[in-house]
Amino acid sequence: MMEDDQPRTLYVGNLSRDVTEPLILQVFQQIGPCKSCKMIVDTAGNDPYCFVEFYDHRHAAASLAAMNGRKIMGKEVKVNWATTPTSQKKDTSNHFHVFVGDLSPEITTEDVKAAFGPFGRISDARVVKDMATGKSKGYGFVSFFNKWDAENAIQHMGGQWLGGRQIRTNWATRKPPAPKTTYENNSKHLSFDEVVSQSSPSNCTVYCGGVSTGLTEQLMRQTFSPFGQIMEVRVFPDKGYSFVRYFWSGSGRGESSPAGFQGHLNKTYFF
């Protein structure tokens, strides 16, 4: 993929009205050569914003990571990639996809791009949202052109703070299932052995979903503790799923599994 195909233009918002194009260029050129700066002044009274174009994608990515949230003339600026028309969206099916979990509700796609941009050339990124409410589901995906960049991001970003939470990173192995109106359909439900065979031996976290009511941390501990020593339980009652983290990856892989409890048909797989 040619470097010219990579984004090089940043959106810089929440600017003070005293900020000028020469000042923006002076600030951003400390990171890399800038090709241009275009200031947009809103006549309706909103804060001005601008677009900064770099000659090199890596300088733009570094500037995004370094400048987002910094203060310029007393105001904390917001730096994002300039919006790319959807018609230019590229096929990323053969790229290297990273799962990003435990995202804070306020984290956006642009925040994820800013956090992972320094690790290499990103072909796509998105925070998954609930189609009904428009709110984040607490996870997302980042796609890299280069496998080494993706591996590096997984290794270094796992456990890092993004917003108000420590995020989890791993290889994205499957797309989230489409919303179902009922479980009494013809879709194939994986057996426990199939779940284990599809997961990495190094994984220690189990996802359990499909619990429509009564989901509590106590319930999850009682249900999953027979399979090993539990380090942590994260419960999302309003969304009907939870994560159970064991001290070692052999846990949760016994001869039986809690495929259903309290009358619910559950979905369980490893991360």
N, C-alpha and C positions, 0 to 999 in steps of 0.2 A: 504494500500500500504506500502510495506516495505521501511524503510529508505535506504536500500541498492540499491533500484531502482532509487534513486535520484542522480543527478550529483554532483560530489565532486571535479572535476578537472577544474581548471581555465587556460585560455590562458592569458599570460602576454606579451604584445608586445611593440614595440618602445623603446627598452631598449638601454642604453648606452653600448658601447663595453667594458667598465670597470666593468660592473656588473657581479657578479659571482653567482653560485648556492648557496653557503653559505650565501651571502648577501641577496638574495631573501628569503631564508628560515628564516633568522633572522627578516626580515621586516614582512613577512606574519604570522609568528608564534606569533606575538604580538596579533593577533586576535583569533587564534585557532591553535591547534596542526596540523602540516603538516606531511603527510606520505612520500612525495618525491618531488623533483624538478628536472626537466630535461631541461637543456639549449640547444637550437638549434642555432648554429652559421652558418649563410649563407655564403658560400664561394664566392658567386657572389658579395659580398660587401654590401648587405642589412643589416639593423639593426638586431641584434639577438633578439630572443624571447624565452620564456620558458613555460613549463606546470607545474603548482603547484597542487598537489593532497592533499586534506584534508581527515582526518578520518571521519569528520562529514559534512553533507550537509549544515547545518545552518552556520557553520563557513565559508564555501566556499561562501555562499550567502552574508554573512556580509562582507567578504573581498572584494568581487566584488563591493559592494556598497561603501565601504570605500576607496578602493585603485584606482578605475578607475579615471584617470585624475590627480592623485597625481604625484609629481616629485620624481624620484629616480636618484641620481647623476646628477641632472640638466635637466633630460628629463622627459616630461610628459608621463607616461605609459598608455597604453590602456589595460584594463582588461575585458575579456569576458568569458562566459562559453566555455569550449572546445567543438568543434563541435561533435554532436552526430550523428552517421550514421542514415540515414532515415529509414533503415530497422528496427530500434529499436523504431520507433515512436509508441506511445501507443494510444489507443482509449480514447479520452477525452470527448465523448458525454455526459457522466453522471457527468462531473466535473462542476465547477462553473466559468462562463465566464464573464469577465469584458471588456466593451467597453472603449477604450481610444481614445479620439478625439482631434482635434486641434493640431496635431503633426507637428513640424517643418520639412521641407523637408529633413534635414540632419539626422534626428533621425532614427536609425536602430532598427531591432529586438533585437539586443544585448543591445542597450541602454535601451529599454523598460524592458527587463529582469533585468537589473542592477537596475533600478529605483523601480521595484515592488518586487524584490527578498526578501528584508528584511521583507515583510509582511507575508511570509509563503512559503509553498512548491508549486512551479509553475510546472504544468504539460505541459504547452505549452504557447508560446507567438509568435506573428508575427505582423509585420507592413504590411498592405495591399498595394500592388504595382499595378500600371497600367500595364497590360500585354503587351501593345504596346510599351510604353516608358521605362518601368522598374523603373519609379520614384514612390515615395511614394504618396499614395492618401490622406495622412494627417490623417489617423486613423489606429487603430490596435486593437488587442485583447490579453488579458492575461487570462489564465485558471489556477485555483487553485484546489487542491485536497479538500480543506476544505472551507466550506461556510463562516465561520467566518473570515477566512483570506481574502476572496474576499470582504466581507462587510467592513472590516477594511481598505483595500486598496482603495475602492471606497470613503469611508468617508475622508480619510486623503490625498489622492493624487489629488482629484478634486481641481483645481485652483492652483496647484503647478507648478513651472516653470520647464520645461524639454527642454533643448536647448534654443531657443529664444522665446518660447510661453508658456502661461499658458494652461495646458491640462484640458480636461473634462473627467470625469469618470462616468460610469453608468453600470447597468447590460446589458449585450449583449442579446437582446431579439430575434434577427433574423439575418440570414446571409445576406450579401449584395446581391441584385439581380444580376443574371448573365448578362453580356453585351448583349444588344439587337441591332440588325441591323435596326429594324423598330418598331414603336409603334403600327402598324397595325397588331397585332398578336392575338393569342387566349388567352393570359395571362389575369388573372383576375385583374382588377383595383379596389382597395378598395374604398368604399364610405367614406365620411367624418365621418359619425357615426361609421363606422368600425374602422377607424384610431383612433378616440377618445377612443373607448371601449378597444383598445389594449394597450393604453398608461397609465402610472401611473398618478394619480391625482396630484402628486407633481411636475410633469415635467413642465418646463417653456420655453423650447426651441423647435422650430419648424424647421424641415428640409424641404427644398423645392428644388427639383431637376428636371432635364429634360428640362432646359431652354437652348436651343442651341445657341441663339444669344441675344444680347441686355440686358444682365444681369448686373444691376447696383444696388448700395445701394439705390439710390433714387427710383428706380422702386420697390424694395422690401418694402421700407417704405410706399410708396403710396398704394401698394397693401394690405399690412398686417396691417396698422395702424387702419383701421376700427374695427379690432377685439380686440383691447386693446392697452394699453400704452407700447411702445417698449423701451426696455433698450439698446439693442445692435443688430446690423446687421453685419454679416460676409458674404462677397460675394467672390465667387471663379469663376470668369467669364470663365476662360479657361477650367474649369471642368464642368460648367453648373449647379452648385448648390449653395445654400446659407443656412445660419442659421439665424433665427429670434428669439431673446430672449426677452420674455415679463417680466414685473415686477412681475406678479403673474400667477399661473398655470391656472386660469380660463380664461385668455386671450387666444385668438386664438381658442376658443371652442364654437363659436356662432352657430346659426342655419344654416349658410351658410359658405362656405370656398372658397378661391381662387383656385379652382381646375384647372383652366386654365386661362392664360392671354397672350396677345400679340401673340395669335395663337398657343401657345405651350401647349401640354398636360403635366401637371406637376405631380410629385410625392411628396406628403406632408405627414409627420408623425412626431410624438412627440418623444423627448428624455427625 
